[in-house]
Amino acid sequence: MERKRIDLIRGARVAFEDWDPHQQYDIFLKDGNIKAILSHEPSLSFTGENVLDAQNHLIAPSLCHAHIHLDKCFLLSDPKYADLEIEKGDFQEALELTSKAKGRFEKDDLIRRGRWLIGESIAAGVTHMRAFVEVDHIVEFKCLDAAIELKKQFATACEIQICAFAQDPIYSGEYGGMNRELMIQAIQNEHVEVLGTTPYVEETTSASDQNMDWAVNTAINFKKHMDFHLDYNLDPNQKARTWYAIELAILSFKTAWKADKTIALGHCTRLTLLDQKEWRSLAKRTADLPFYFIGLPTSDIYMRGKPNEDEAGGERVRGTLQIPQMIQKYGLRGAISINNVGNAFTPQGSCDPLSLASMGVGLYHVGTKADSQLLYECVSRGAKEAIGYASSPIAVREEANLVLFDMGRAGGPLSQQRGRRTLQEIVYDPPKERKTIYKGHLINA
């Protein structure tokens, strides 16, 4: 991995808010921040190894993984797990295959696969991520230890926020108590910033509520962000536990919740069955809370969008949160993220968050200029905000975390003739070649 300080980004078109995307700018950087943004002067000569010639290409705020699993990525690509093939493609099988894989996890393959994910993410323009790593009776602290090492390795290239995650029950089954004790130890690690649990894997509703009670209280006690995998079903007969999470948050927010911490809810596919009255009620209840809903469309559609076997197959629900509508119509806070890549939960996809924004145009039926800007925000500044980072705009005195869409290297001579002139075009058809700038440094992963 190479890292080079940049003092000037010359001749870039800024794809952000009020900047004219058709005008070129010179962006001066100092100490990792934006020092000045001036109209480009072609007659002035700036040379040197710390000058990045943008060549009239678009630059935008960097991308973010608001929710990605670091430890179980690319299991389907690793020869070590070649025998663990998908046969049914359902959630239970994914749990079983992943559990078998976890039994074989060792530091070397966790580091290898983790480096794949982080490296490919940085190349796509990612500078911030919330990385989930499991802690339980099977892996104990193997995944956490690997994540800490990766965090240190990539400290100058990407902000890796570690979430100690209980995928397995902590109040049910033979190992619930042991899993909980291991999580308590993990959450005290100075490198862990987030506590995550999965209430829906508990055996009863009572145990699910205990899971959430414990998680919120523990996050408060240890001053951590909170992240729930919640309501991962499309069953109208199951009451959404999101309401219970909201009530817990209301109580804790009034007494002990830290202002700089957020509460993220991932999946929440059951909420797609809410009517307008229920959505308005949910928006009202969360208006003053640091609540963020994270849509995970590639996983949700693969796992929850299937018709029943006795149906003809013509009717297929999306089975994923309508994040743009939730933001635009109800004023909720949200983001979209990749979740898994290359495993039984999500075999398809890449490490590029912008691919989700592009997919979202059709998935959410949002194709206007304003829609495209919102979709980009959902994998960029909005995603950073959801996990507790500053959602820095492209402005003077802000941290220089940027992605330059390098159209000059995209494809052959013919494809080079077709540029992307606006952020809308970037979302519609994301270019593959990009340059990532993290805290004022060009990162070559």
N, C-alpha and C positions, 0 to 999 in steps of 0.2 A: 504494500500500500504506500503510495506516494502522497505527500502533502506539501503544498507550496503557498506561501503567503502572497496574497493579491493586494496591490495598492490601488489599482485602477482597473475597472471594467469599462472598456472603451467601445462606444458605438452600439449600445444595446437599446432595444425597444422594450419598454417596461409594461408588462401585462398585469397591471394592478390598479384597481379603482379609478381615480381621476386622471391618471397619467395617459397621455395620448399614445396609443400603441403604434401609431404610424410615424412618430418622431423618435429620433435617436438621442440617447443620453450618454453622458460619461458619469460613471458612478465611482466616486473616490472612497476608499476604505482606509481605516486606521484603527489599530488595536482591536480588530475583529468587528468593528461597527461601521456603519455608513457615515462618512464624514460630510459628503456633499453630493448632490445630484445636479448636474449642469447640462444644458443643451450641448449636444455634440458639436465640436468644432473640427471639421476635417482638416483645416489648414494647420492646426497645431500638432506638433509632433511629440508623441509620448512613446518612448521605447524602453525596453528592459525586460528582464525575466519576470518581474512582478506586475507586468501589464497584461491583462487578458483582452484580446481583441474579440469582441462579441460578433463582429461581422454582420451587424444589422439583424441579429436574431433576438427572439423574445427571451426575456428573463422574468422570473416570477418567484414568489415565496417558495421555499423548499417544501418537500412533502413529508408526511408523517404517518407512521403506523400507530393508530390509536389502540390497536388490539392485535397482537400476533404471537403465536406460540413458537418459542425459540427451540424448545427441546425435542418436539416431535415433527419438525419440518423434514421434508424430503425422505421420509422413510421408504417411499415407493421407488426412490432413485438409488438407494444404497444397497449394494449387493448383500450386505450383512442381513438384511430383512427381506430378501427376495422371495422367501417361501410364504410370507404373510400377504397373500394376494386377496384382493376384494372379490367376493363371490355373490353377495347379496346386495351390498351397497346401502345398507340401512344403518341407523344409529347404533343399535345394539352390537352389530358386527364391528363397527368402527371402534367402539369401546373395548371389545374383546381383542381385536387385533392390536390396538394400541397398548393394552395391558400386557400382551405377550411381548411386544417390542420393548416395553419399559423394563421387563425382566432381563433384557440383554444390554441395556444401556451401559456404556462405559465412557469414561472421560474422553478418550480419543475420538470416538464417533460423534459424541455430543459437540465437541469442539469443531470437528470437521464439518458437520452439517450446519452448525451455527454460523460458521464462517461463510458458508455458501449463502445463507440467508442474508446475513448482514452485508456482505460484499455486493450481492446482487441488488439489495435495497439501496445502498449508497449510490451505486451506478445509475439507479432509476431516479435519484434526486432526493432520497430520504435522508434527513438529518436528525430526526427524533423518532423514537419508538418506545412503546410499552411492551416489554418482552415477558410473556408468561412462562414460568418454569414450574413444573409440578414437584410437590413435596408430599410424600406419603410413605407407607410401610414398604413399598416395593423399591422405589428409587432413593428413599431417604433424602440425602442432600446432594446426590450426584448432579442433578440438573442445575441446582442452585450454584454449586461450586463451579460448574462449567460456565454458567452465565456470568458469574463474577469475573472469571478469567477473561471471557470475551469482552466484557465491559471495559476492563483495563486495557486489553489489546487495541480496542477501537476508540479509546477515550478522546483522542485528538481528531477523530473523523466523524463521530456520530454520538448523539446523546442516547444512551441505552438505559431506560428506566425499568428496573427489575420488579416483577410482580411475583411474589411467592404464592403459588396457586394450588388450592385443594380441589382437584378434579374429582376425587373420590369422596365418599361420605365422611363426615367428621362427627356425626351423631347417630349413625346407623351401622349395623353389621358388625362383624367380628373385629374389624380394625379401626372403627370410628374413633375410639378414644386415643389409640396410638397415632392416628393421622393428625388428630387435633394437637397432641403434645408436640409432634414434629413441627407442625405449623407455628406453634408458639415459639419454639426455638428459632425457626427460620425468620420469623418476623422481627426478631431482635437483632438480626444481622444488619450492620450499618449500611450495607449495599442494597438492601431491600427497601423500596420506597412505597410499595403497594401491597395490600392484602387482597387476595382474590379467592372466592369460593364458588361452588356450584350447588346451590340449594336444591335444585330439582333432582339430583341423584339420590337424595335421602329417601328412605323407605316410606315415610309418612309425612303428612302435612305438618304435624307437630315437630318432627325432627327437622324439617325444612325451615320452619320458623326459628327453632333453636340455632340452626346454622347461621341464619341472618343476625339473630340477637348477638351471638358470640362474635361474629365477624365485625359488626359495627362497633361493639364495645371494645374489641381488641384493637381495631384501627384507631379509635379515639385514644386509647391508653398509650399506644406506641407512636401516635402522630403520623399515621400513614394514610395514603389515598385508599379508597375502597372501590373494588370492582367485582360485581356479581355477574356470573353467567345465569340468566334468569328466564323463566317462562318459555322454555324451548319446546313448545308444542302448539298445535292448532286445534285443541280440543275445547269446544264451547262449554263443555260440562265441567271443565277445570277452572276454578277461579284464579285469575292472574295474581301471582304473589307480589307483583310490582307494587300493588297498593299497600301491602304490609311493609315493604321496603321503604316506601314513602313515609308512612307513619313513624317508622323507626328513625328515619332521617329528620323528620320534623322535631321529634322529641330530643334527639341528640344535638341538632343544630341550635336549639334554644339554650342548651346547657353547656355543651363541651366541644362541638365540632370546630375544627380549626379553619379559619377563613381561607387559607391557601390550599386546602385539600378539596378534591372533587370526589364525587360518587358516580361511577360509570356503570351502566347496565347494558350488558351485551346480549345479543340475540333477541329476547323478548318478543318472539314471533306470535305468541298468544295475543299480544296487543293489536295485531292486525285485524282482530275480530271485533274491536271496540266500535261503537257507533259515535256519532258526532258529539252527543251529550257527554259520553264517557271521556272522549278525548279532551273536551273543554274542561271537564272536572279534573282530569289528570294535569292539564296545563296549569290550572289555577292552584292545585295543591303543590306543584313543584316550582312555582314562579320565583320564590325567594330562596330556593335551595340550589346548591352546586351540582345539580343532576344533569347527566349527559347520557343520551341513548346512543348506543353504537350499533349501527346496522352492519351485519356481516353477510352480505348478499351471496357470495360464491358458496359459502358453507350452507346458508339457510335454504337456498333454492335446491341445492343438491340433496340435502337431508330432509327438508320439510315441504318441498313442493310437489311431492309425488302423489299420484292418484292411488286410491285403494285398488287392490288386485282385482276385485269384482266389478270395477268400473271400466268403461270403454277406454278411458285414457284421454278423452277429448278435453275434459275440463281439468285444468291444472292451476292451482293457486300459486302465487309468487312465494308466499310463506316467508317474507322478510319485511322488516320495518320500512315504511315509506318515509324515509328520513327527510327528503326535500319538503314534502307536504307537512310533516310534523313541524318543521322549522317555519315555513312560509305561512301556513294556515293557522297553526295553533301557538306559535311563538315558543316552542320547545327548543331545547339545545341538543345538538346531535352531531354525529360524524359517521363515516363509513370506513370499514377497514377490511383487511384480507383475512384475518383470523388464522386459518391454516393453509398450508400449501404443500402439496406432494405427499399427503397421507390419506388414510381411509375416511377421514372426516371431510376432506376436500382434495380429491386427487388432482383437480385441474387448476390452472391459473399460474401466475408468476408472482414475483415480489414487488411488482410495480403498482403502487396505489392509484396511479392515474388511469390504469386499465379499469378500475372500478368506477371512476368518474365517467369514463367513456361508456361503459356498460350501463351506467345509470340513466343515460339519455333515453334509451329504449325501455329499460326496466321500470323506471318511474314516470315515463311519458313527460319528460321535461327537456324541451329543446330550444328554448329561447336564449337570448344573450344573458339575461339575468339568471336563468336556470343554470347555464354553464358556469357562470361565476360562482354560484352557490355550490355546485358539484365540486368545483376545484377547491373551494374553501373546506369542504367536508373531508378532503384528504390532505389538507395543508394547514392553514392557520386555525380552522375550527377544530381539527383533530388534535393539534397541539394544545389548544385551550382545554379540550375535554380531559386531557391527562395531566393538566396542571402546569403547562409551560406557557410562557408569554406568547401571545399570537402576534408576533412582530410584523408590522407592515413594511413595505419598502419605503422607508423614510429616513431622514437624517437623524442620527443618534440611536437608531435601532440596530440590533445585532444583524450582521450580514450572513443570513442563512438563506441561500438562493439556489435556484436551478436555472441553468441556461439551456434552452432547447436549440441544439446545434444542428440546424437544418442542412448545413453545408456538407455533412458527412452521411446524410440519410439516403442510402440507396445509390443507384447509378446516375448517369448524367440526366436522364429524363426526369427522374423523381426529384432531382435537385432543383429543377425549374419550378416546382410547385412548393411555394413557401407556406408557412402558417403565419398569418398576419395578426391574429387576435387570439386571446385566451379561449374564446369560443371554438376556434378551429383546433386549438391544442386539445381541448376536451373531446371534440368530435373524432379526431384522428391523431392520437398522441404519437409524436415522433420518437423513435427509439434512441437516437443519439442525444446525450445530455451531458452537461458538466455540472457537478455538484460543488457548491461553496458552503463550507461550514465554519462559522465564526471568522469569516474573512480569509479562509484558506481553500484553495482548489484541492479537492480530494480525488485521487485516482485509485479506485478500489480494484 
